[in-house]
Amino acid sequence: MLDNLTTRLARVMKTLKGEARLTETNIADALREVRMALLEADVALPVVKDFIAAVKEKAVGQEVIGSLNPGQALIGVVHGELTKIMGDAHEGINFNTQPPAIVLMAGLQGAGKTTTVGKLAKFLKENHKKKVLVVSCDVYRPAAIEQLKSVAGQAGVDFFPSAVGEKPEAIAAGAIDWAKRHYHDVLLVDTAGRLAVDEEMMAEIKRLHAAINPIETLFVVDAMLGQDAVNTAKAFNEALPLTGVVLTKLDGDARGGAALSVRHITGKPIKFAGVGEKLSGLEAFHPERMASRILGMGDVLSLIEEARKGLDEEKAVAFAKKLKSGKGFDLNDFKDQMAQMRNMGGLSALMDKMPAQIAQAAGQLPAGAENKMVGRVEGIINSMTPTERAKPELIKASRKRRIAMGAGVQVQDVNRLLNQFEQTQKMMKQFTKGGMGKLMRGMKGMLPGMGGGFGR
């Protein structure tokens, strides 16, 4: 996410090292590079102009205090302005209304709107403990109604049926009545998308908006559209009283211009960001945290939140007690840790929130390699006996051949797994001795893409 911008900005900051303070002379070249980096990231020109002017005004003459160098001082200013341009603070869903809180979802076809409805329903159910009902007012595509029914089932929320030929206003009215009678806290209304903004589409969604008077009107937009995403958001904002924006496919856009532009252009907050295909792939959008990620500082707070959601607390407590007792780390634990990481979105999702230096040291896995790798590891461990998992040192040549045959892999794959397990075991010993620094340095050899492994 936003890799190109992060790389360019890091290079800019390095050029200022060694200076005593920030002056017009020594930041002129740096700001020129920042400007180019933002334009390359597809940030809207008016946004770039305002941003550069604000940074220059605040940076010139700023003293470099303590152990900071000018590059670090400028990062502080840039971080503050990036945060400001994206909206200062996170703004969530407004529930300050008589239930159900009606949320109207608008957007072009192909932006991932229906999937986002499912993601948001799951998010509200799990994070806010809300009883959610979803309904499709897309009366042009039967597939859209079936898709919403499917994602509602996956998200574990209620679905209100609708059919092609019905009036969107009548469908919504029926859903509202059902939600009231069955004590739903939130009603998410999916709407028809178009391939482009047109008068007919806008007229229909305006009528629907007037009929249901939603407390939230969220515009769902594909971040990979870049500048077009901002222009489309602006058109919808002029037609509807939008209350917020949801950016989808943000993980697939190395430029990130939409994230930096849409708030400034529309005046509406980015409330959520969609990452990945899974229904769990929706994040509350925090401008300050996103600014940190853009500048390569990582996003530790979001990482902790993901860990809390993805980790099995009972297993984590049992694992901590086991390590503390000195009983050691065995292959059953190794398998559990791999599964826990997969629950957190996988290695790539974890690395995206790490500071740039750690993420770069870890390297990149090929697309789809994580699931393949984890599945292969689980298959090999499942082919072992309980005794072998508890005492891996027993696994010699003949046992390796039997395990490989049972898992459908090569003996070399079994050897590779055992080597990675040994590295991880050593790291766990360092961790129990309080060596967090050693633990982080040891991460290179822990997983594929971090020193060789199952990414083939």
KOLKOL-167023 format. One record per residue (C-alpha): residue number from 1; residue in one letter; x, y, z. Coordinates in steps of 0.001 Angstrom, whole numbers, padded with zeros to 6 digits. Layout:
! residues N
pos, code, x, y, z
NUM, a, X, Y, Z $
...
***
This chain:
! residues 456
pos, code, x, y, z
1, m, 000000, 000000, 000000 $
2, l, 001372, 003448, -000984 $
3, d, 004827, 001895, -001487 $
4, n, 005990, 004321, -004181 $
5, l, 005155, 007404, -002127 $
6, t, 006801, 005954, 000980 $
7, t, 010016, 005203, -000931 $
8, r, 010194, 008665, -002506 $
9, l, 009547, 010500, 000751 $
10, a, 012194, 008441, 002571 $
11, r, 014728, 009458, -000083 $
12, v, 013764, 013115, 000311 $
13, m, 014324, 013091, 004070 $
14, k, 017798, 011586, 003695 $
15, t, 018946, 014599, 001659 $
16, l, 018487, 016916, 004657 $
17, k, 020789, 015072, 007059 $
18, g, 023695, 017087, 008418 $
19, e, 022016, 020510, 008319 $
20, a, 021671, 022530, 011538 $
21, r, 018184, 023853, 010841 $
22, l, 015471, 023984, 008216 $
23, t, 015825, 027018, 005932 $
24, e, 014227, 028109, 002657 $
25, t, 017385, 027032, 000847 $
26, n, 017780, 023543, 002246 $
27, i, 014099, 022592, 002027 $
28, a, 013469, 023999, -001485 $
29, d, 014876, 020915, -003220 $
30, a, 013275, 018626, -000664 $
31, l, 009821, 020127, -001199 $
32, r, 010272, 019918, -004967 $
33, e, 010863, 016191, -004555 $
34, v, 007886, 015872, -002195 $
35, r, 005734, 017621, -004792 $
36, m, 006864, 015205, -007518 $
37, a, 006271, 012237, -005199 $
38, l, 002697, 013380, -004498 $
39, l, 001934, 014001, -008183 $
40, e, 003323, 010569, -009078 $
41, a, 001041, 009105, -006407 $
42, d, -001894, 010618, -008355 $
43, v, -002754, 013158, -005654 $
44, a, -005005, 015940, -007004 $
45, l, -003077, 019089, -008021 $
46, p, -005038, 021502, -005742 $
47, v, -004296, 019194, -002815 $
48, v, -000573, 019097, -003686 $
49, k, -000394, 022899, -003905 $
50, d, -002114, 023452, -000549 $
51, f, -000046, 020724, 001095 $
52, i, 003337, 022053, -000100 $
53, a, 002416, 025613, 000908 $
54, a, 001403, 024496, 004399 $
55, v, 004552, 022398, 004898 $
56, k, 006801, 025228, 003708 $
57, e, 005143, 027757, 006002 $
58, k, 005531, 025533, 009066 $
59, a, 008962, 024098, 008264 $
60, v, 011013, 027174, 007343 $
61, g, 012941, 028435, 010353 $
62, q, 011989, 025517, 012554 $
63, e, 014817, 024684, 014922 $
64, v, 016179, 021153, 014919 $
65, i, 015940, 020202, 018568 $
66, g, 017627, 017475, 020602 $
67, s, 018838, 014487, 018632 $
68, l, 016631, 015220, 015602 $
69, n, 018227, 015930, 012243 $
70, p, 016512, 018221, 009686 $
71, g, 015120, 015220, 007809 $
72, q, 013423, 014010, 010969 $
73, a, 012189, 017510, 011774 $
74, l, 010652, 017819, 008307 $
75, i, 009039, 014392, 008719 $
76, g, 007269, 015769, 011802 $
77, v, 005851, 018664, 009791 $
78, v, 004932, 016446, 006818 $
79, h, 003267, 013923, 009137 $
80, g, 001142, 016656, 010704 $
81, e, 000038, 018005, 007316 $
82, l, -000653, 014534, 005875 $
83, t, -002857, 013829, 008886 $
84, k, -004637, 017159, 008521 $
85, i, -005275, 016706, 004798 $
86, m, -006842, 013271, 005406 $
87, g, -009087, 014552, 008173 $
88, d, -007247, 014835, 011516 $
89, a, -009175, 012096, 013368 $
90, h, -011185, 008951, 012665 $
91, e, -014927, 009421, 012248 $
92, g, -017044, 006280, 012662 $
93, i, -020673, 005456, 011920 $
94, n, -023195, 007789, 013557 $
95, f, -025593, 005725, 015684 $
96, n, -027231, 008780, 017287 $
97, t, -030736, 008060, 016019 $
98, q, -033811, 005952, 016776 $
99, p, -032973, 002375, 015660 $
100, p, -032479, 001235, 013056 $
101, a, -029630, 003520, 011995 $
102, i, -030062, 003533, 008201 $
103, v, -026856, 003556, 006140 $
104, l, -027196, 004132, 002384 $
105, m, -024302, 002796, 000280 $
106, a, -023676, 004485, -003072 $
107, g, -021044, 004045, -005769 $
108, l, -020190, 002978, -009289 $
109, q, -020440, -000601, -010505 $
110, g, -017203, -002498, -009935 $
111, a, -016087, -000487, -006906 $
112, g, -016752, -003440, -004598 $
113, k, -019898, -001922, -003110 $
114, t, -021828, -005140, -002353 $
115, t, -018770, -006814, -000815 $
116, t, -018195, -003650, 001232 $
117, v, -021763, -003877, 002564 $
118, g, -020908, -007386, 003810 $
119, k, -017598, -006213, 005275 $
120, l, -019242, -003271, 007044 $
121, a, -022025, -005506, 008389 $
122, k, -019430, -007903, 009822 $
123, f, -017418, -004968, 011231 $
124, l, -020452, -003453, 012995 $
125, k, -021554, -006826, 014340 $
126, e, -018133, -007812, 015712 $
127, n, -016723, -004438, 016791 $
128, h, -019884, -002599, 017877 $
129, k, -022067, -005612, 018813 $
130, k, -024866, -004365, 016547 $
131, k, -027713, -006436, 015146 $
132, v, -027469, -005738, 011409 $
133, l, -029937, -006167, 008519 $
134, v, -028854, -005752, 004880 $
135, v, -031020, -005205, 001791 $
136, s, -030311, -004802, -001931 $
137, c, -032134, -002108, -003882 $
138, d, -030304, -003064, -007089 $
139, v, -033364, -004087, -009132 $
140, y, -031396, -004382, -012375 $
141, r, -029027, -007247, -011583 $
142, p, -030407, -010430, -009968 $
143, a, -026787, -011487, -009397 $
144, a, -026259, -008458, -007149 $
145, i, -029161, -009519, -004900 $
146, e, -027847, -013093, -004713 $
147, q, -024333, -011816, -004008 $
148, l, -025563, -009716, -001073 $
149, k, -027535, -012703, 000270 $
150, s, -024346, -014778, 000090 $
151, v, -022086, -012230, 001816 $
152, a, -024736, -011617, 004490 $
153, g, -024673, -015333, 005253 $
154, q, -020870, -015324, 005432 $
155, a, -020914, -012258, 007710 $
156, g, -023560, -013822, 009962 $
157, v, -026072, -010969, 009585 $
158, d, -029718, -010864, 008485 $
159, f, -030768, -010424, 004843 $
160, f, -034026, -008828, 003661 $
161, p, -035116, -010327, 000312 $
162, s, -035820, -008227, -002765 $
163, a, -036463, -008964, -006444 $
164, v, -035921, -007495, -009892 $
165, g, -038924, -005376, -010932 $
166, e, -039676, -003974, -007488 $
167, k, -039328, -000259, -006791 $
168, p, -036200, 000590, -004754 $
169, e, -038240, 002860, -002457 $
170, a, -040767, 000051, -001771 $
171, i, -037953, -002439, -001031 $
172, a, -036299, -000007, 001386 $
173, a, -039613, 000789, 003114 $
174, g, -040262, -002910, 003635 $
175, a, -036748, -003425, 005014 $
176, i, -037125, -000500, 007441 $
177, d, -040442, -001875, 008712 $
178, w, -038902, -005351, 009141 $
179, a, -035857, -003896, 010946 $
180, k, -038080, -001995, 013383 $
181, r, -040269, -005007, 014138 $
182, h, -037272, -007307, 014662 $
183, y, -035199, -004838, 016707 $
184, h, -032262, -004386, 014346 $
185, d, -029767, -001701, 015322 $
186, v, -028517, -000995, 011791 $
187, l, -029949, -001309, 008268 $
188, l, -027418, -001272, 005398 $
189, v, -029005, -000409, 002046 $
190, d, -027086, -001493, -001066 $
191, t, -027928, 000440, -004250 $
192, a, -027538, -000053, -007982 $
193, g, -024203, 000912, -009499 $
194, r, -023486, 002204, -012997 $
195, l, -020388, 002102, -015167 $
196, a, -020311, 005913, -015065 $
197, v, -022120, 008789, -013391 $
198, d, -025394, 009479, -015254 $
199, e, -028558, 011527, -014677 $
200, e, -030865, 008504, -014410 $
201, m, -028709, 006919, -011715 $
202, m, -028474, 010125, -009712 $
203, a, -032218, 010770, -009952 $
204, e, -032990, 007253, -008683 $
205, i, -030625, 007414, -005726 $
206, k, -031857, 010923, -004828 $
207, r, -035450, 009581, -004668 $
208, l, -034313, 006657, -002539 $
209, h, -032388, 008971, -000218 $
210, a, -035411, 011243, 000217 $
211, a, -037669, 008250, 000924 $
212, i, -035550, 006641, 003646 $
213, n, -033698, 009673, 005125 $
214, p, -030544, 007750, 006124 $
215, i, -028351, 008934, 008991 $
216, e, -025293, 007923, 006947 $
217, t, -024777, 008113, 003174 $
218, l, -021466, 006464, 002358 $
219, f, -019788, 006674, -001035 $
220, v, -017843, 003524, -001934 $
221, v, -014985, 004203, -004342 $
222, d, -012180, 002113, -005834 $
223, a, -008856, 003628, -004679 $
224, m, -007124, 002214, -007772 $
225, l, -009024, 004725, -009950 $
226, g, -006620, 007373, -008662 $
227, q, -007627, 010859, -009817 $
228, d, -010874, 009513, -011309 $
229, a, -011868, 008260, -007856 $
230, v, -011727, 011816, -006537 $
231, n, -013677, 013228, -009491 $
232, t, -016402, 010585, -009071 $
233, a, -016600, 011251, -005331 $
234, k, -016993, 014960, -006080 $
235, a, -019880, 014265, -008510 $
236, f, -021709, 012086, -005959 $
237, n, -021092, 014652, -003230 $
238, e, -022750, 017345, -005348 $
239, a, -025792, 015116, -005949 $
240, l, -026164, 013582, -002473 $
241, p, -025543, 014795, 001087 $
242, l, -022689, 012338, 001635 $
243, t, -021559, 011784, 005216 $
244, g, -018434, 009774, 004427 $
245, v, -016317, 007744, 002010 $
246, v, -015196, 004105, 001969 $
247, l, -012048, 003458, -000076 $
248, t, -011839, -000073, -001474 $
249, k, -008803, -001950, -002849 $
250, l, -006445, 000374, -000992 $
251, d, -003997, -002507, -000565 $
252, g, -003807, -002890, -004350 $
253, d, -002785, 000729, -004996 $
254, a, 000925, 001493, -004560 $
255, r, 000216, 005175, -005334 $
256, g, -002481, 006069, -002798 $
257, g, -003501, 009400, -004322 $
258, a, -007193, 008872, -003625 $
259, a, -006564, 008467, 000103 $
260, l, -004761, 011808, 000190 $
261, s, -007177, 013699, -002064 $
262, v, -010745, 012637, -001409 $
263, r, -011215, 014326, 001981 $
264, h, -009693, 017606, 000798 $
265, i, -011771, 017707, -002396 $
266, t, -015151, 016577, -000997 $
267, g, -014864, 017784, 002584 $
268, k, -016219, 014396, 003673 $
269, p, -014272, 012027, 005942 $
270, i, -012855, 008687, 004838 $
271, k, -014516, 006398, 007365 $
272, f, -013256, 002993, 006259 $
273, a, -010666, 001394, 003981 $
274, g, -011166, -001968, 002300 $
275, v, -008116, -004232, 002104 $
276, g, -008137, -007738, 000634 $
277, e, -010971, -009951, -000527 $
278, k, -011999, -011455, 002816 $
279, l, -015007, -010061, 004701 $
280, s, -012660, -009282, 007593 $
281, g, -010733, -006927, 005278 $
282, l, -012227, -003614, 006388 $
283, e, -010313, -001149, 008566 $
284, a, -011482, 001968, 010344 $
285, f, -009626, 004809, 008622 $
286, h, -007369, 006721, 011014 $
287, p, -005653, 009676, 009249 $
288, e, -002788, 009863, 011753 $
289, r, -002038, 006143, 011443 $
290, m, -002235, 006295, 007643 $
291, a, 000183, 009231, 007643 $
292, s, 002607, 007113, 009705 $
293, r, 002327, 004253, 007218 $
294, i, 002937, 006587, 004271 $
295, l, 006099, 007886, 005966 $
296, g, 007358, 004363, 006656 $
297, m, 006792, 004554, 010419 $
298, g, 004360, 001634, 010482 $
299, d, 001012, 001436, 012240 $
300, v, 001527, -000340, 015529 $
301, l, -001875, 000600, 016980 $
302, s, -003765, -001013, 014088 $
303, l, -001458, -004020, 014326 $
304, i, -002358, -004447, 018012 $
305, e, -006065, -004142, 017201 $
306, e, -005751, -006788, 014476 $
307, a, -003888, -009044, 016889 $
308, r, -006647, -008707, 019492 $
309, k, -009278, -009668, 016918 $
310, g, -007296, -012474, 015294 $
311, l, -005728, -014189, 018281 $
312, d, -007358, -016926, 020320 $
313, e, -006912, -015556, 023861 $
314, e, -007178, -018937, 025597 $
315, k, -004506, -020438, 023342 $
316, a, -002320, -017349, 023792 $
317, v, -002514, -017573, 027606 $
318, a, -001788, -021316, 027554 $
319, f, 001151, -020736, 025196 $
320, a, 002590, -017985, 027441 $
321, k, 002322, -020231, 030514 $
322, k, 004038, -023056, 028637 $
323, l, 006970, -020836, 027629 $
324, k, 007257, -019422, 031142 $
325, s, 007362, -022914, 032658 $
326, g, 010321, -023768, 030436 $
327, k, 008564, -026653, 028680 $
328, g, 009664, -025245, 025345 $
329, f, 008185, -024591, 021929 $
330, d, 007143, -027666, 019882 $
331, l, 005680, -028300, 016421 $
332, n, 002102, -028132, 017737 $
333, d, 002841, -024566, 018889 $
334, f, 004501, -023786, 015543 $
335, k, 001381, -024915, 013670 $
336, d, -000863, -022849, 015995 $
337, q, 001257, -019726, 015456 $
338, m, 000999, -020104, 011668 $
339, a, -002799, -020417, 011939 $
340, q, -002982, -017351, 014215 $
341, m, -000988, -015286, 011724 $
342, r, -003330, -016390, 008945 $
343, n, -006285, -015228, 011079 $
344, m, -004627, -011791, 011285 $
345, g, -004660, -011499, 007492 $
346, g, -001360, -013222, 006758 $
347, l, 002225, -012072, 006657 $
348, s, 001674, -009376, 004007 $
349, a, -001086, -007704, 006093 $
350, l, 001172, -007777, 009152 $
351, m, 004167, -006364, 007256 $
352, d, 002064, -003568, 005755 $
353, k, 001677, -002150, 009274 $
354, m, 005332, -002643, 010261 $
355, p, 007881, 000196, 010045 $
356, a, 009484, 000323, 006579 $
357, q, 012895, -000960, 007711 $
358, i, 011417, -004189, 009123 $
359, a, 009108, -004707, 006147 $
360, q, 011977, -004219, 003677 $
361, a, 014191, -006615, 005611 $
362, a, 011411, -009195, 005494 $
363, g, 011085, -009013, 001729 $
364, q, 008016, -009796, -000339 $
365, l, 006151, -013058, -000878 $
366, p, 004784, -013857, -004336 $
367, a, 001014, -013420, -004683 $
368, g, -000870, -016376, -003230 $
369, a, 002281, -017886, -001708 $
370, e, 001166, -017419, 001914 $
371, n, -001892, -019690, 001787 $
372, k, 000033, -022312, -000182 $
373, m, 002909, -022177, 002303 $
374, v, 000704, -022377, 005413 $
375, g, -001293, -025246, 003937 $
376, r, 001888, -027167, 003177 $
377, v, 003255, -026601, 006691 $
378, e, -000010, -027823, 008247 $
379, g, -000036, -030872, 005953 $
380, i, 003494, -031867, 006968 $
381, i, 002846, -031415, 010700 $
382, n, -000463, -033321, 010444 $
383, s, 001455, -036249, 008932 $
384, m, 003547, -036550, 012099 $
385, t, 002649, -038618, 015154 $
386, p, 001791, -036787, 018419 $
387, t, 005166, -037907, 019802 $
388, e, 007043, -036488, 016784 $
389, r, 005283, -033130, 017110 $
390, a, 006177, -032919, 020794 $
391, k, 009765, -034146, 020247 $
392, p, 010941, -033093, 016748 $
393, e, 014481, -034279, 017566 $
394, l, 013188, -037854, 017051 $
395, i, 012543, -037192, 013358 $
396, k, 015394, -038863, 011455 $
397, a, 015708, -040083, 007844 $
398, s, 013147, -042930, 007834 $
399, r, 010552, -040826, 009690 $
400, k, 011139, -037918, 007283 $
401, r, 010428, -040182, 004299 $
402, r, 007186, -041418, 005904 $
403, i, 006064, -037862, 006790 $
404, a, 006868, -036568, 003279 $
405, m, 004890, -039398, 001680 $
406, g, 001917, -038789, 003981 $
407, a, 001893, -035032, 003236 $
408, g, 002520, -035445, -000498 $
409, v, 005739, -033383, -000422 $
410, q, 009468, -033917, -000898 $
411, v, 011817, -034866, 001940 $
412, q, 013559, -031512, 001319 $
413, d, 010293, -029764, 002299 $
414, v, 010235, -031653, 005600 $
415, n, 013888, -030675, 006196 $
416, r, 013084, -027051, 005385 $
417, l, 010178, -027008, 007842 $
418, l, 012323, -028536, 010597 $
419, n, 015068, -025937, 009964 $
420, q, 012548, -023084, 010184 $
421, f, 011115, -024613, 013335 $
422, e, 014586, -024723, 014925 $
423, q, 015152, -021039, 014079 $
424, t, 011780, -020118, 015576 $
425, q, 012495, -022244, 018653 $
426, k, 015760, -020343, 019230 $
427, m, 013898, -017036, 018887 $
428, m, 011316, -018117, 021444 $
429, k, 014110, -018911, 023907 $
430, q, 015522, -015406, 023338 $
431, f, 012069, -013924, 023841 $
432, t, 011573, -015701, 027190 $
433, k, 014889, -014180, 028282 $
434, g, 013563, -010694, 027441 $
435, g, 015458, -010302, 024186 $
436, m, 012913, -008412, 022081 $
437, g, 015703, -006905, 019970 $
438, k, 017074, -010380, 019265 $
439, l, 013560, -011591, 018490 $
440, m, 013033, -008919, 015813 $
441, r, 016468, -009584, 014270 $
442, g, 015645, -013264, 014184 $
443, m, 012452, -012692, 012194 $
444, k, 014385, -012877, 008935 $
445, g, 014738, -016634, 009228 $
446, m, 011335, -017297, 010727 $
447, l, 009050, -017405, 007702 $
448, p, 009141, -017697, 003908 $
449, g, 010048, -014404, 002279 $
450, m, 012130, -013664, 005376 $
451, g, 015107, -015829, 004615 $
452, g, 013936, -018644, 002335 $
453, g, 011233, -021250, 002653 $
454, f, 007993, -022553, 001276 $
455, g, 007262, -019659, -001118 $
456, r, 008071, -021848, -004132 $
***
